[in-house]
Amino acid sequence: MTDRATLSATGLVRRYSGRAGVHGVDLTLAPGQVTALLGPSGSGKSTLLRLIAGLEAPEAGEIRLGTTVLSHPGGMVPPEHRDIGLMFQDHALFPHKTVLANVTFGLSHLPRAEARSRALDLLRALRLEDRAGAWPATLSGGEQQRVALARALAREPAVLLMDEPFSGLDASLRAEVRDALTPALRAAGAAVLIVTHDAEDALAMADHLVLLDQGKVLQAGTAEACYLRPVSLAAARMLGPVQTLPAEADGDAVVTPLGRFPRPDGEAEGWQLLVRPQDLRLAEAGVAATVVAHRFAGGGTTVTVELVGPGSPRLTVTHPGPAPADGQPVLLALEPDRAVVVPA
């Protein structure tokens, strides 16, 4: 089995004319850990993936796998010698080979029996053992996705790069495939990087998130920390809907329309309170508001309220119970541990 090593990228710079690059990016991929690189289109995700894969050279910075330098401005290890596996959006399965033959394709260096055994173990882990003799054209999209992963993992790479792996799947199939892939990825022991623009995929699979925008890392950390403690409005928006309220500094606290909350360390010209709809609730005690609209949203109701007070700001609340009537007075509360204050 391949020795597992940490991949580290430091100070990566790659500039282009007319398209996204990266500007001073640091990144660490640890063995056995799933990292999601999340960002909008044009944020530099594909550039960073190509740099790690060895398809392009950095203008500055370096990439190491353990103690081995893979890339720096003066030279590069070729892609085929990097011990890095790639899984593309289109699966790229060989249509004239069975599932088993697709998975064993990169194992010609092993005895046939060992290659077959390794492939069948992976197919079993991904719940595809009964499809070993099938042709790719007879597989569902989710099955093709899992075969592509089995093929990528069969060579036991130190690092596995997955480029938008679920972009071609519908919502229900995405969840099913994610649930099947995640345990297999962690069990493989490789350092895994999933490149995606979908926050749900990132939060569902990743141990570690890297939020990228305009070629720069906005925030990196555990999925929970990035979601619950975003460092900026831009970082928060990458992980789901968020609303803002003004916050006025008052000593070591800020005063907001929803109450008084601790102020972060550091200086800023101004502050704002970030609020996600699911962190608000209609309560027996709280800030006075009036319901101005409501909409059924499957698992509950999306309620829009207008706060009573200066500016009459409006907020959206995810309410699990029956919808209050439009025009009804309510009390709105935000859990103190969900209050996020960032520079304005």
ZAMARGU-4260 file (C-alpha; in steps of 0.2 Angstrom, whole numbers, plus 5000, padded with zeros to 4 digits):
<rodrens>
0) 5000/5000/5000 | 5006/5018/4996 | 5014/5027/5011 | 5001/5040/5016 | 5008/5058/5017
5) 5001/5075/5019 | 5000/5086/5004 | 5004/5104/5008 | 5003/5119/4996 | 5010/5136/5002
10) 5010/5153/4994 | 5003/5147/4977 | 5001/5160/4964 | 4995/5157/4946 | 4989/5172/4936
15) 4980/5173/4919 | 4973/5186/4908 | 4954/5185/4907 | 4951/5170/4919 | 4952/5165/4937
20) 4969/5162/4945 | 4975/5159/4963 | 4984/5172/4973 | 4994/5167/4988 | 4984/5151/4992
25) 4989/5139/5007 | 4981/5122/5008 | 4984/5106/5018 | 4977/5089/5013 | 4979/5076/5027
30) 4978/5057/5025 | 4961/5050/5029 | 4953/5067/5028 | 4940/5073/5016 | 4943/5092/5012
35) 4930/5102/5001 | 4936/5116/4991 | 4921/5127/4989 | 4918/5143/4979 | 4908/5151/4965
40) 4912/5149/4947 | 4927/5159/4943 | 4934/5158/4960 | 4950/5149/4955 | 4945/5131/4961
45) 4949/5123/4944 | 4966/5132/4944 | 4971/5126/4961 | 4966/5108/4956 | 4976/5109/4940
50) 4991/5115/4950 | 4990/5101/4963 | 4988/5088/4949 | 5003/5094/4940 | 4994/5100/4924
55) 5001/5118/4927 | 5016/5126/4936 | 5014/5139/4949 | 5022/5156/4947 | 5026/5157/4965
60) 5025/5145/4980 | 5027/5126/4981 | 5017/5110/4983 | 5024/5096/4993 | 5019/5078/4996
65) 5027/5073/5013 | 5045/5079/5010 | 5045/5078/4991 | 5043/5094/4982 | 5030/5091/4968
70) 5029/5109/4961 | 5039/5125/4962 | 5043/5139/4950 | 5059/5130/4944 | 5052/5113/4941
75) 5038/5100/4942 | 5036/5082/4945 | 5025/5075/4930 | 5007/5071/4934 | 5010/5053/4931
80) 5023/5052/4944 | 5014/5062/4958 | 5004/5047/4966 | 4989/5058/4964 | 4972/5051/4958
85) 4960/5061/4948 | 4941/5059/4947 | 4932/5069/4933 | 4915/5076/4931 | 4911/5064/4916
90) 4917/5048/4925 | 4927/5044/4909 | 4923/5025/4910 | 4928/5014/4896 | 4912/5009/4887
95) 4920/4993/4880 | 4925/4986/4897 | 4915/4978/4911 | 4914/4987/4928 | 4927/4975/4935
100) 4939/4978/4920 | 4936/4997/4922 | 4942/4996/4940 | 4957/4984/4937 | 4962/4995/4922
105) 4976/5004/4932 | 4982/4988/4941 | 4992/4980/4927 | 5008/4980/4939 | 4999/4968/4950
110) 4996/4949/4948 | 4979/4947/4940 | 4972/4938/4955 | 4977/4952/4967 | 4971/4965/4955
115) 4954/4956/4954 | 4953/4954/4973 | 4957/4973/4976 | 4944/4978/4963 | 4930/4967/4971
120) 4934/4973/4988 | 4931/4991/4982 | 4915/4986/4973 | 4909/4978/4988 | 4912/4993/4999
125) 4903/5004/4987 | 4888/4991/4985 | 4892/4987/4967 | 4898/4969/4969 | 4883/4962/4959
130) 4887/4974/4945 | 4905/4968/4942 | 4901/4960/4925 | 4889/4974/4919 | 4894/4986/4905
135) 4895/5005/4909 | 4880/5009/4897 | 4868/4999/4908 | 4872/5008/4924 | 4863/5022/4932
140) 4872/5039/4935 | 4875/5035/4953 | 4882/5018/4949 | 4894/5025/4936 | 4899/5038/4949
145) 4904/5024/4961 | 4913/5014/4948 | 4923/5029/4944 | 4928/5031/4962 | 4932/5013/4964
150) 4944/5014/4949 | 4952/5030/4956 | 4954/5022/4973 | 4961/5005/4966 | 4978/5012/4963
155) 4979/5017/4981 | 4984/5035/4978 | 4991/5046/4992 | 4980/5060/4986 | 4963/5059/4977
160) 4956/5075/4968 | 4937/5075/4964 | 4932/5088/4952 | 4913/5093/4954 | 4909/5074/4957
165) 4890/5076/4959 | 4886/5089/4946 | 4877/5078/4934 | 4866/5070/4947 | 4848/5075/4953
170) 4846/5080/4971 | 4839/5064/4978 | 4853/5054/4969 | 4866/5066/4975 | 4862/5062/4993
175) 4862/5043/4990 | 4879/5043/4981 | 4886/5055/4994 | 4881/5043/5008 | 4889/5028/4998
180) 4905/5037/4994 | 4909/5046/5010 | 4913/5030/5021 | 4924/5023/5006 | 4934/5039/5004
185) 4938/5039/5023 | 4942/5021/5024 | 4954/5022/5009 | 4966/5033/5019 | 4970/5045/5005
190) 4970/5064/5007 | 4954/5068/4997 | 4950/5085/4989 | 4933/5088/4983 | 4931/5103/4972
195) 4913/5109/4972 | 4902/5125/4971 | 4888/5116/4981 | 4887/5120/5000 | 4876/5105/5004
200) 4889/5093/4996 | 4903/5101/5005 | 4895/5101/5022 | 4888/5083/5020 | 4905/5075/5016
205) 4920/5086/5022 | 4930/5085/5038 | 4938/5101/5032 | 4932/5116/5022 | 4942/5128/5011
210) 4932/5143/5005 | 4939/5151/4990 | 4934/5167/4981 | 4943/5178/4968 | 4958/5166/4970
215) 4960/5169/4988 | 4956/5158/5004 | 4942/5167/5014 | 4942/5154/5027 | 4948/5137/5031
220) 4943/5125/5045 | 4931/5111/5050 | 4914/5111/5042 | 4906/5116/5059 | 4917/5130/5062
225) 4915/5138/5045 | 4897/5136/5046 | 4894/5142/5064 | 4908/5155/5064 | 4911/5163/5047
230) 4924/5176/5047 | 4915/5187/5035 | 4898/5190/5026 | 4906/5183/5010 | 4912/5167/5019
235) 4895/5165/5027 | 4885/5166/5010 | 4895/5152/5003 | 4887/5140/5015 | 4869/5146/5014
240) 4857/5160/5015 | 4861/5173/5028 | 4854/5190/5033 | 4862/5205/5040 | 4858/5218/5053
245) 4868/5233/5059 | 4878/5232/5075 | 4884/5247/5085 | 4900/5244/5096 | 4897/5247/5114
250) 4913/5243/5124 | 4916/5224/5122 | 4898/5221/5115 | 4888/5226/5100 | 4870/5233/5101
255) 4859/5226/5087 | 4840/5226/5083 | 4839/5208/5090 | 4849/5212/5106 | 4866/5214/5113
260) 4880/5202/5109 | 4898/5200/5112 | 4910/5210/5100 | 4924/5200/5092 | 4942/5205/5096
265) 4950/5217/5083 | 4946/5234/5076 | 4934/5237/5062 | 4926/5253/5054 | 4909/5245/5058
270) 4901/5229/5063 | 4886/5219/5057 | 4876/5204/5064 | 4874/5189/5053 | 4858/5179/5055
275) 4853/5162/5046 | 4834/5159/5044 | 4835/5143/5054 | 4844/5151/5069 | 4829/5163/5072
280) 4813/5157/5081 | 4796/5164/5085 | 4796/5163/5104 | 4787/5168/5120 | 4800/5181/5124
285) 4810/5191/5112 | 4810/5206/5100 | 4793/5213/5094 | 4789/5210/5076 | 4775/5209/5064
290) 4772/5195/5051 | 4771/5202/5034 | 4772/5186/5023 | 4773/5167/5025 | 4776/5152/5013
295) 4775/5134/5015 | 4792/5126/5013 | 4790/5107/5015 | 4797/5104/5032 | 4790/5120/5039
300) 4785/5137/5035 | 4796/5152/5029 | 4790/5167/5038 | 4795/5185/5034 | 4793/5197/5049
305) 4796/5216/5051 | 4804/5221/5067 | 4796/5235/5077 | 4808/5249/5079 | 4820/5261/5069
310) 4822/5256/5051 | 4809/5242/5052 | 4821/5229/5046 | 4814/5213/5039 | 4820/5195/5042
315) 4816/5178/5036 | 4812/5164/5049 | 4811/5145/5047 | 4796/5141/5057 | 4792/5122/5061
320) 4774/5125/5066 | 4758/5131/5059 | 4761/5148/5050 | 4755/5163/5059 | 4743/5175/5050
325) 4750/5190/5040 | 4749/5205/5051 | 4750/5195/5067 | 4762/5202/5081 | 4775/5190/5086
330) 4791/5189/5097 | 4807/5185/5088 | 4822/5177/5096 | 4840/5173/5091 | 4850/5159/5101
335) 4865/5169/5109 | 4877/5155/5103 | 4871/5157/5085 | 4875/5176/5085 | 4889/5180/5072
340) 4896/5197/5072 | 4909/5202/5058 | 4916/5218/5051 | 4904/5227/5040
</rodrens>
